[in-house]
Structures are given as structure tokens and as C-alpha cells.
Amino acid sequence: MPTPKRGARIGGSARNQRHILSNLAAALFEHDSIKTTDAKAKLLRPYAEKLITKARSGTLADRREVLAQVPQKEAVARLFNELAPKFEKRDGGYTRMVKLENRTGDNAPMTQISLVLEETVSASAERTTQAAAAKADSDSTDPSDESNMDSEGAAANTEADSEEK
């Protein structure tokens, strides 16, 4: 067994570690959330996030690179077809790690790693802004509302507008 160049290896050899991470990533993409040990979760997080970043572009070359690292076709197909569009507005931080109680038996520290599928705050704020702008456009283009307004209401609106500024 060669000595690892950087950090400890899970599973003994570098080849075994690659297989473990590949299988964990496939399980994460299939189930959206998995429970594993802290050490495996800490190694899985950057591995999975790099794969998700490649899936966001969606090119054939990126699909082939991901398939070379994760040979489970169903998991890769789900990653590119279903999960990648959900991460389009997210610039990173695709996974979340939550520490759990230690495992009974060997008392190993456990962690739940899951995909963050919720919208970002900026994406929801952008959607709200677009909805408000669309509503304002529809209100300003509706001539029936303006013709029914009396002169006193128009004066009150201009005063309120000047106070807001």
C-alpha cells in the first residue's frame, strides 16, 4: 500500500478511496441525503460539489467526465436531468452536513450529508421583484384605472410619491 501524499485515506488505498467516494456520491444523487461517518462526509462534500458544478454546464464532455468518476448511469442521468437545473441559480454550497449522534456499536461520529434543493434567498427575492414589476406594469398600462381616478386622488398620489422620495 503506497503512502498517501495528502491526508489520511479511507479504505486503505487510493483506488479503494476513489471507489468509496464514487459509490457515496451515487447514493447521494439518488437519495438526496445519506448518513455516513464524519471522515467520509468531509471527503465526499468537495467531491460531490465538483461533480454538481460540472453537471450545471450540461455539456457532453462534462457528462463523460462525471461518468468516468461515477460509473452508475442512473445516478449521473438524475444528476444532469433533474438535479442540475435546480442548482442553476446557486453559486456553490450544494450540500449540507448535519452532525448526528455517534453510531451504536463502535461509537463512530456520524453525519447526514444532503443536497440543498431549496432556493437561495437572492433567487426568491429576484422572483418577488419580478412579480412586483410585472404587477406594476399591468397597473400602469390599464387605462380604466386612471380614468376613474378623480382630481383629489391624483393630487394625493403625487403628494405621497413626493414624500417617499
Phi, psi and omega per residue, in radians:
M1 nan 2.110 3.139
P2 -1.230 2.644 3.118
T3 -1.291 2.278 -3.141
P4 -1.128 2.485 -3.125
K5 -1.371 -0.555 -3.037
R6 -2.513 1.996 3.051
G7 1.304 2.970 -3.138
A8 -1.366 2.666 3.132
R9 -1.792 2.422 2.994
I10 -1.601 2.356 3.106
G11 1.520 -0.009 3.071
G12 1.778 -1.366 -3.054
S13 -1.713 2.890 3.130
A14 -1.150 -0.662 3.129
R15 -1.120 -0.738 3.127
N16 -1.154 -0.644 3.110
Q17 -1.118 -0.736 3.109
R18 -1.046 -0.721 3.132
H19 -1.175 -0.706 3.119
I20 -1.094 -0.819 3.141
L21 -1.134 -0.643 3.108
S22 -1.099 -0.793 -3.140
N23 -1.193 -0.669 3.096
L24 -1.136 -0.721 3.127
A25 -1.132 -0.719 3.116
A26 -1.099 -0.727 3.109
A27 -1.137 -0.673 3.120
L28 -1.123 -0.730 -3.126
F29 -1.245 -0.520 3.131
E30 -1.369 -0.719 -2.996
H31 -1.857 -0.112 -3.122
D32 1.200 -0.242 -3.130
S33 -2.792 2.364 3.089
I34 -2.411 2.764 3.056
K35 -1.921 2.267 -3.136
T36 -2.644 3.121 -3.141
T37 -1.299 2.805 -3.131
D38 -1.013 -0.776 -3.082
A39 -1.093 -0.754 3.135
K40 -1.205 -0.673 3.139
A41 -1.139 -0.677 3.140
K42 -1.174 -0.543 3.081
L43 -1.436 -0.523 -3.106
L44 -1.273 -0.606 -3.028
R45 -0.997 -0.968 3.126
P46 -1.164 -0.564 3.119
Y47 -1.082 -0.853 -3.122
A48 -1.202 -0.661 -3.117
E49 -1.171 -0.605 3.075
K50 -1.174 -0.659 3.106
L51 -1.168 -0.696 3.128
I52 -1.155 -0.677 3.105
T53 -1.082 -0.707 3.078
K54 -1.154 -0.645 -3.119
A55 -1.203 -0.491 -3.141
R56 -1.087 -0.630 3.127
S57 -1.270 -0.650 3.004
G58 1.321 0.274 3.140
T59 -1.352 2.832 3.125
L60 -1.117 -0.679 3.127
A61 -1.100 -0.739 3.113
D62 -1.151 -0.672 3.106
R63 -1.083 -0.699 3.130
R64 -1.209 -0.640 3.082
E65 -1.129 -0.732 3.129
V66 -1.177 -0.696 3.098
L67 -1.123 -0.521 3.081
A68 -1.193 -0.570 -3.130
Q69 -1.538 -0.615 3.139
V70 -2.174 1.668 -3.017
P71 -1.319 0.060 3.095
Q72 -1.426 1.885 -3.038
K73 -1.105 -0.659 -3.116
E74 -1.128 -0.724 -3.129
A75 -1.166 -0.714 -3.134
V76 -1.207 -0.673 3.105
A77 -1.101 -0.728 3.108
R78 -1.155 -0.671 3.121
L79 -1.065 -0.813 -3.075
F80 -1.358 -0.675 -3.017
N81 -1.503 -0.656 -3.041
E82 -1.878 -0.780 -3.015
L83 -1.442 -0.707 -3.079
A84 -1.027 -0.727 3.090
P85 -1.095 -0.473 3.117
K86 -1.273 -0.387 -3.114
F87 -1.733 0.166 -3.066
E88 -1.046 -0.681 -3.078
K89 -1.635 0.078 -3.139
R90 -1.819 2.262 -3.062
D91 -1.612 0.181 -3.123
G92 2.626 -3.137 -3.137
G93 1.178 0.854 -3.083
Y94 -1.379 -0.273 -3.085
T95 -2.125 2.751 3.119
R96 -2.282 2.347 3.106
M97 -1.975 2.261 3.116
V98 -2.176 2.166 -3.141
K99 -1.315 2.402 3.140
L100 -1.987 -3.123 3.073
E101 -1.221 2.761 3.119
N102 -1.133 2.603 -3.112
R103 -1.249 2.370 3.076
T104 -1.246 2.517 -3.135
G105 1.914 -1.165 -3.131
D106 -2.006 0.008 3.071
N107 1.060 0.549 3.134
A108 -1.333 2.392 3.103
P109 -1.182 2.283 -3.072
M110 -1.950 2.680 3.141
T111 -2.458 2.481 3.008
Q112 -1.768 2.121 3.094
I113 -1.927 2.260 -3.066
S114 -2.425 2.771 3.087
L115 -1.413 2.423 3.120
V116 -1.581 1.742 -3.072
L117 -1.716 -0.076 3.117
E118 -1.276 2.715 3.094
E119 -1.256 2.646 3.059
T120 -1.288 2.826 -3.135
V121 -1.111 -0.694 -3.113
S122 -1.181 -0.597 3.125
A123 -1.193 -0.716 3.124
S124 -1.225 -0.611 3.088
A125 -1.167 -0.667 3.109
E126 -1.126 -0.727 3.118
R127 -1.107 -0.711 3.115
T128 -1.130 -0.723 3.120
T129 -1.104 -0.746 3.121
Q130 -1.118 -0.684 3.118
A131 -1.142 -0.722 3.124
A132 -1.158 -0.684 3.119
A133 -1.166 -0.681 3.110
A134 -1.140 -0.683 3.127
K135 -1.172 -0.705 3.128
A136 -1.146 -0.674 3.098
D137 -1.121 -0.735 -3.135
S138 -1.194 -0.586 3.104
D139 -1.227 -0.692 -3.085
S140 -1.325 -0.430 -3.142
T141 -1.554 -0.118 -3.127
D142 -1.515 1.827 -3.066
P143 -1.262 -0.372 -3.090
S144 -1.162 -0.570 3.125
D145 -1.183 -0.696 -3.091
E146 -1.271 -0.602 -3.105
S147 -1.277 -0.443 -3.133
N148 -1.460 -0.183 -3.079
M149 -1.403 2.343 3.135
D150 -1.491 3.039 -3.057
S151 -1.185 -0.551 3.137
E152 -1.199 -0.698 3.119
G153 -1.149 -0.645 3.114
A154 -1.152 -0.708 3.128
A155 -1.159 -0.687 3.123
A156 -1.133 -0.675 3.131
N157 -1.158 -0.705 -3.135
T158 -1.199 -0.615 3.089
E159 -1.167 -0.722 3.134
A160 -1.146 -0.672 3.104
D161 -1.128 -0.702 -3.136
S162 -1.206 -0.585 3.108
E163 -1.202 -0.611 -3.137
E164 -1.193 -0.562 -3.118
K165 -1.332 nan nan
